[in-house]
Protein backbone atom coordinates (compact mmCIF):
# COMPACT_ATOMS: atom_id res chain seq x y z
CA UNK A 1 0.00 0.00 0.00
CA UNK A 2 1.33 3.41 -0.97
CA UNK A 3 -0.28 6.79 -0.27
CA UNK A 4 1.18 8.12 -3.55
CA UNK A 5 -0.84 5.47 -5.39
CA UNK A 6 -3.99 5.01 -3.34
CA UNK A 7 -4.36 8.41 -1.68
CA UNK A 8 -6.40 8.48 1.54
CA UNK A 9 -7.40 4.84 1.11
CA UNK A 10 -3.73 3.93 1.58
CA UNK A 11 -3.05 6.49 4.33
CA UNK A 12 -2.52 4.57 7.57
CA UNK A 13 -3.05 7.81 9.52
CA UNK A 14 -6.57 8.37 8.17
CA UNK A 15 -9.63 6.56 9.52
CA UNK A 16 -10.58 4.95 6.22
CA UNK A 17 -6.95 4.24 5.34
CA UNK A 18 -6.16 2.36 8.55
CA UNK A 19 -9.45 0.44 8.37
CA UNK A 20 -8.60 -0.54 4.80
CA UNK A 21 -5.12 -1.62 5.92
CA UNK A 22 -6.62 -3.79 8.66
CA UNK A 23 -9.10 -5.29 6.19
CA UNK A 24 -6.38 -6.15 3.68
CA UNK A 25 -4.18 -7.62 6.41
CA UNK A 26 -7.01 -9.79 7.77
CA UNK A 27 -7.51 -11.18 4.28
CA UNK A 28 -3.92 -12.35 3.91
CA UNK A 29 -3.60 -16.12 3.71
CA UNK A 30 -1.59 -17.93 6.39
CA UNK A 31 1.96 -18.31 5.12
CA UNK A 32 1.77 -15.28 2.82
CA UNK A 33 4.02 -12.20 3.17
CA UNK A 34 3.62 -8.60 4.32
CA UNK A 35 6.24 -5.86 3.96
CA UNK A 36 6.10 -2.68 6.05
CA UNK A 37 8.31 0.39 5.86
CA UNK A 38 7.01 3.22 8.09
CA UNK A 39 8.23 6.64 6.96
CA UNK A 40 11.75 6.86 8.41
CA UNK A 41 12.42 10.61 8.14
CA UNK A 42 11.22 11.27 11.70
CA UNK A 43 13.36 8.49 13.17
CA UNK A 44 16.80 8.93 11.59
CA UNK A 45 19.75 10.90 12.94
CA UNK A 46 19.39 13.87 10.60
CA UNK A 47 16.03 14.84 12.12
CA UNK A 48 17.01 14.49 15.79
CA UNK A 49 17.37 18.27 16.14
CA UNK A 50 13.75 18.83 15.07
CA UNK A 51 12.12 15.74 16.62
CA UNK A 52 13.90 15.54 19.97
CA UNK A 53 14.11 11.76 19.73
CA UNK A 54 16.73 9.84 21.71
CA UNK A 55 17.04 6.21 22.78
CA UNK A 56 15.88 7.26 26.25
CA UNK A 57 13.00 9.34 24.85
CA UNK A 58 12.17 7.77 21.48
CA UNK A 59 8.77 9.48 21.19
CA UNK A 60 10.50 12.87 21.08
CA UNK A 61 8.72 16.21 21.15
CA UNK A 62 5.12 15.01 20.87
CA UNK A 63 3.79 18.57 20.92
CA UNK A 64 4.80 18.79 17.24
CA UNK A 65 2.20 17.26 14.93
CA UNK A 66 4.74 15.68 12.59
CA UNK A 67 6.40 13.90 15.53
CA UNK A 68 3.08 12.80 17.04
CA UNK A 69 1.87 11.52 13.65
CA UNK A 70 5.05 9.47 13.19
CA UNK A 71 4.53 7.92 16.64
CA UNK A 72 0.94 7.00 15.75
CA UNK A 73 2.04 5.55 12.41
CA UNK A 74 4.49 3.18 14.11
CA UNK A 75 1.96 2.13 16.77
CA UNK A 76 -0.53 1.30 14.01
CA UNK A 77 2.15 -0.55 12.06
CA UNK A 78 2.82 -2.66 15.16
CA UNK A 79 -0.88 -3.57 15.33
CA UNK A 80 -0.54 -4.82 11.74
CA UNK A 81 2.47 -6.87 12.83
CA UNK A 82 0.43 -8.42 15.64
CA UNK A 83 -2.25 -9.50 13.19
CA UNK A 84 0.38 -10.95 10.86
CA UNK A 85 2.00 -12.76 13.76
CA UNK A 86 -1.33 -14.22 14.89
CA UNK A 87 -2.10 -15.43 11.35
CA UNK A 88 1.46 -16.67 10.82
CA UNK A 89 1.97 -14.33 7.89
CA UNK A 90 5.66 -13.80 7.11
CA UNK A 91 6.18 -10.11 7.83
CA UNK A 92 9.14 -7.78 7.30
CA UNK A 93 9.67 -4.24 8.57
CA UNK A 94 12.45 -2.11 7.06
CA UNK A 95 14.31 0.88 8.50
CA UNK A 96 17.70 2.59 8.04
CA UNK A 97 20.28 1.35 10.54
CA UNK A 98 20.35 4.66 12.43
CA UNK A 99 16.58 4.69 12.95
CA UNK A 100 15.24 4.86 16.52
CA UNK A 101 11.96 3.21 15.54
CA UNK A 102 12.78 -0.04 17.34
CA UNK A 103 12.78 1.89 20.62
CA UNK A 104 9.13 2.92 20.21
CA UNK A 105 7.36 1.63 23.37
CA UNK A 106 4.71 -0.28 21.39
CA UNK A 107 7.33 -2.00 19.22
CA UNK A 108 9.19 -3.01 22.36
CA UNK A 109 5.93 -4.27 23.84
CA UNK A 110 5.39 -6.37 20.71
CA UNK A 111 8.90 -7.82 20.87
CA UNK A 112 8.23 -9.04 24.41
CA UNK A 113 4.90 -10.71 23.64
CA UNK A 114 4.60 -14.46 24.12
CA UNK A 115 5.34 -16.40 20.94
CA UNK A 116 6.95 -13.46 19.12
CA UNK A 117 10.43 -14.24 17.79
CA UNK A 118 11.88 -11.43 15.67
CA UNK A 119 15.02 -11.63 13.57
CA UNK A 120 16.93 -8.48 12.61
CA UNK A 121 19.03 -8.59 9.48
CA UNK A 122 21.72 -5.96 8.92
CA UNK A 123 22.28 -5.38 5.22
CA UNK A 124 23.14 -2.66 2.71
CA UNK A 125 21.08 -1.66 -0.30
CA UNK A 126 24.35 -1.30 -2.23
CA UNK A 127 24.64 -5.10 -2.14
CA UNK A 128 21.43 -5.26 -4.15
CA UNK A 129 22.36 -2.61 -6.70
CA UNK A 130 21.40 0.53 -4.76
CA UNK A 131 23.14 3.83 -5.62
CA UNK A 132 24.57 4.18 -2.07
CA UNK A 133 25.58 1.87 0.77
CA UNK A 134 22.48 2.79 2.85
CA UNK A 135 22.94 0.39 5.81
CA UNK A 136 19.51 -1.08 6.49
CA UNK A 137 17.78 -3.18 9.12
CA UNK A 138 15.09 -5.64 8.11
CA UNK A 139 13.09 -7.05 11.01
CA UNK A 140 11.35 -10.30 10.20
CA UNK A 141 9.31 -13.16 11.64
CA UNK A 142 11.35 -15.86 9.86
CA UNK A 143 14.89 -17.13 10.31
CA UNK A 144 15.42 -17.70 6.58
CA UNK A 145 15.77 -13.97 5.99
CA UNK A 146 19.46 -14.38 6.89
CA UNK A 147 19.90 -15.85 3.41
CA UNK A 148 19.69 -12.29 2.08
CA UNK A 149 22.89 -11.32 3.87
CA UNK A 150 25.19 -11.77 0.89
CA UNK A 151 27.86 -9.17 0.18
CA UNK A 152 28.18 -9.51 -3.57
CA UNK A 153 27.89 -5.78 -4.18
CA UNK A 154 27.36 -4.34 -7.60
CA UNK A 155 29.65 -1.47 -8.65
CA UNK A 156 28.59 1.76 -6.96
CA UNK A 157 27.22 4.43 -9.25
CA UNK A 158 28.62 7.95 -9.47
CA UNK A 159 29.05 9.96 -6.28
CA UNK A 160 25.81 11.01 -4.62
CA UNK A 161 25.04 13.62 -1.98
CA UNK A 162 23.15 11.99 0.89
CA UNK A 163 23.91 14.50 3.66
CA UNK A 164 25.28 18.00 3.98
CA UNK A 165 27.00 19.35 7.08
CA UNK A 166 27.03 23.08 7.85
CA UNK A 167 27.49 25.54 10.69
CA UNK A 168 24.46 27.56 11.75
CA UNK A 169 24.37 31.19 12.85
CA UNK A 170 25.25 30.29 16.45
CA UNK A 171 28.34 28.35 15.37
CA UNK A 172 26.77 24.93 15.97
CA UNK A 173 27.50 22.16 13.48
CA UNK A 174 24.41 20.65 11.90
CA UNK A 175 23.48 18.14 9.20
CA UNK A 176 20.67 18.03 6.68
CA UNK A 177 19.60 15.82 3.82
CA UNK A 178 21.50 16.16 0.55
CA UNK A 179 20.01 16.52 -2.91
CA UNK A 180 20.13 12.75 -3.56
CA UNK A 181 18.64 11.61 -0.23
CA UNK A 182 15.04 11.44 -1.47
CA UNK A 183 15.89 9.29 -4.47
CA UNK A 184 17.68 6.78 -2.24
CA UNK A 185 14.35 5.80 -0.66
CA UNK A 186 13.47 3.57 -3.61
CA UNK A 187 14.36 -0.10 -3.23
CA UNK A 188 16.72 -1.58 -5.83
CA UNK A 189 15.12 -4.27 -7.99
CA UNK A 190 17.55 -6.93 -6.77
CA UNK A 191 16.25 -6.60 -3.21
CA UNK A 192 12.75 -7.43 -4.40
CA UNK A 193 13.85 -10.38 -6.50
CA UNK A 194 16.03 -11.71 -3.67
CA UNK A 195 13.10 -11.50 -1.25
CA UNK A 196 10.90 -13.26 -3.79
CA UNK A 197 13.41 -16.11 -4.14
CA UNK A 198 13.54 -16.64 -0.38
CA UNK A 199 9.74 -16.62 -0.18
CA UNK A 200 9.37 -19.05 -3.09
CA UNK A 201 11.96 -21.42 -1.65
CA UNK A 202 10.24 -21.68 1.73
CA UNK A 203 6.62 -20.92 0.76
CA UNK A 204 5.36 -24.49 1.19
CA UNK A 205 7.07 -24.95 4.56
CA UNK A 206 5.68 -21.63 5.81
CA UNK A 207 2.14 -22.48 4.69
CA UNK A 208 2.25 -25.88 6.39
CA UNK A 209 3.65 -24.42 9.60
CA UNK A 210 1.03 -21.64 9.58
CA UNK A 211 -1.87 -24.07 9.08
CA UNK A 212 -0.56 -26.35 11.81
CA UNK A 213 -0.30 -23.42 14.22
CA UNK A 214 -3.83 -22.19 13.41
CA UNK A 215 -5.34 -25.66 13.80
CA UNK A 216 -3.84 -25.88 17.28
CA UNK A 217 -5.04 -22.36 18.08
CA UNK A 218 -8.61 -23.26 17.08
CA UNK A 219 -8.57 -26.19 19.50
CA UNK A 220 -7.97 -23.69 22.30
CA UNK A 221 -10.95 -21.56 21.27
CA UNK A 222 -12.93 -20.62 24.35
CA UNK A 223 -10.43 -22.14 26.77
CA UNK A 224 -8.44 -18.97 27.31
CA UNK A 225 -10.60 -15.91 26.95
CA UNK A 226 -8.82 -12.63 26.33
CA UNK A 227 -10.26 -9.26 27.28
CA UNK A 228 -10.00 -7.21 24.08
CA UNK A 229 -11.94 -4.19 25.31
CA UNK A 230 -10.62 -0.72 24.59
CA UNK A 231 -10.80 0.03 28.32
CA UNK A 232 -8.38 -2.81 29.15
CA UNK A 233 -6.00 -1.87 26.34
CA UNK A 234 -6.04 1.88 26.84
CA UNK A 235 -2.31 2.13 26.16
CA UNK A 236 -2.83 0.88 22.61
CA UNK A 237 -5.88 3.09 22.10
CA UNK A 238 -3.83 6.13 23.08
CA UNK A 239 -0.56 5.26 21.31
CA UNK A 240 -2.22 4.34 18.01
CA UNK A 241 -4.95 7.00 18.38
CA UNK A 242 -7.61 4.33 17.92
CA UNK A 243 -10.61 6.21 19.33
CA UNK A 244 -11.30 7.97 15.99
CA UNK A 245 -11.11 4.56 14.32
CA UNK A 246 -13.59 3.05 16.79
CA UNK A 247 -15.90 6.04 16.26
CA UNK A 248 -15.58 5.68 12.49
CA UNK A 249 -16.48 1.97 12.62
CA UNK A 250 -19.48 2.60 14.86
CA UNK A 251 -21.12 5.00 12.40
N, C-alpha and C positions, 0 to 999 in steps of 0.2 A: 504494500500500500504506500502511496506517495502523494502528498498533498499537492505537488505540482501537476499531478495527473488527474487525481480525483477530487480536488478542491476540498470543500467542507466535509464531504462524505469520507475522506481519507485523513481528516484532521483529528488526531487522537485527543486534542484539547477541547474539541467541540462536543456537545451532547450527542448529536447524531453521528459524528465521526467515531467516537469511542464506542457507542452502541453497535455501530457497524463492524468495528474491529472485533468486539466481543463475539458478535454473530458469526463472522468469518472464522474466528479461532475455534469456536464451538463446533463448527462444521468440518474441521480438519479430521482426517481419518487417523486412527492410531497408527503410529509408525511413520507418519508423514513428517514434513520438515517446516519449520518457521524461523525466519531470519528477522532480527530486530536490530535497528541501529538508531537509538535516540539521538537527536541533534546534539552534537558534542561541543559546540562553540561555547556553551556556558560552563563546561566542565574542564576545559584544557587550561594549560598554564598561562596562555596569553591573555585570558580574560579574568585572571585572578584579581587584578586591580579594580575591576568594575563589578565583580560578583561577590567578592569577599569570601570565597570558598577556601577552606583549608581542610586537611585531613581531620582535624579536631572539630571543625564546624563546616561540614560538607554542604549544608543547605544554604550557607552564605547569607547575603543581605536580602532576606525575604520581603523586605518592604518595597523592593523593586519588582515590578511586574514581570520583567523578562526572567529574573532569577526564580521567582515563585512559579511561573509557568513551566520552567525547565524542571523544577522539583516535582510538579504534578505530573509532567510527562513521564518521568522515570518511574514514579509510583504506579502509574497506570500501565506502563510497560511491564513492571514486575507482576501485576495482576495477570497480564497475558501469559507471562512465564509460568505462573502457578497453574493456569488452565492447561497449558501445554504439558507441564510436568504431570498433572493428574491424568491426562489422556495418553501419556507416554508418546507425545509428539517430540521428535528431535528438534530442539530449539538451539539457536545461536544468537548471541548478542555481541555486537562489535563496537569497540571504542579505541581511540588512540591510546598509546601506552601511558601518556601523562594525564589521562582523564581521572577525575576524582569520583566518577559516577559510582564505582563499586563501594564507596563509603556512604552512599545514601542509606539512611536508616532502614528503609523498606527493603532495599536490596540485601542488606545484611540480615534482616529478619528472614528473608526468603532463603538465604544460604544456610541458615541454622534450622530450617524446618526438617522434620523427620522425613526421611526418604529422599531428600534432595542431595544429589552428588554432582557438583559442578566442576568441570575441567576448565582451565584457563590456558589457552595457547598463546604464546608470544611469537609473533611473526612480523614480516615486513612486506608491504605491498610491492616493493621493488622486486622481491623474489617471484612475483607473479606478473611482472611486466609494467608495474607502476612507474610514473615519471620520477618519483622520489622514494627514499627509503621508507618513510612513514611507518615507524614501529607501531604495531597494532596488537591489541588484545582481542581474542575471540573467546568468549565464555560459551560453554556448551554443555549439554546434558549427556553427551556420549564420549567414551574414551577414544574412539577411532579418529576423532578430529586431529589427534597428534600426527596422523599420517600426512597432514598438510605441511608439517614443519620441515620442508625441504629447502635447501639454500642454493638452489640452482638459479641464481639471479640472471635475468636478462641484462644486456648492456643498458646502463642508465642513459636517459636522453639528455639533451643539452641542459645546461645549468638553469635552475629555476629559483625563484625568490619566494620562499615559504614564510620567512619572518624578517622583520626590519627592526633593528634596535636604534634608539635615539635618546637624546637627553632633553627632558622637558624644561620649562621655564624656571623651575626651582632647582635645576641641576641634578634631578633624579633620573637615573637610567631606566628606560622603559622599553617594552617590545610590543609590536603590533603585527598583524598579519600582512604578509607580502602580497604582491600582485598575482602570484600563482597559487595562493593558498586555497582559494575557492575551487579551482579546477581539480585540485588533488583529492577532493571529496569523492569523486567517481571511482568505483571499483574497477580494477583492470579485468579484462575478460578472462584471463587465466585463473583468477581466483574463483570465479563462478564455475568454470569448467572443472577445476580441481575439486570444489565442493560437490559438484554433481557426480563426479567419479566415486568419491567416498560414499555418497548416499546410495548410488546404484549398487556398489559392491556389497553394502551391508543392509540394503533395503529389506530383503526377505527376513533376515535375522531380527531386525528391529520390529517388523510387523508381528512376527511370531511372539517375541518377548512382550510387546505391547498388549496383544490379545490375551496372553497368559496372565499378565498382571491384572487386566480389567476383569477377566473371568473370576479371579480370586477376590477382587474388590467387590464384585456383585454378590458373592457369597456372604460377605460381611454386611450387606445392606440391612439396615435396621438394628444391627447389633451394637453399633457405636455411633450414637446420634451426635451430631455436631451443631452447636448453636451458631447459625449463620446470620443472626440479626445484626442490623446496622448498629444497634446500641452496644452489643458485645464487642464489635469490631470498630469502635469509634476511631481508633488510630488510623485505620485504613481509609475510613470515610473522610477524615480530615486531610491526610497526606495526599490522597488521590483526588480530592475534591469531588467526592461521589454524590453528595446531596443533590446537586443539579441533575445528575444522571438519574437518580432515583425519582426525582420530581418529573423529569422528562418521560420516564417509563410509566409513571402513574397517570399520565394524561389520557 
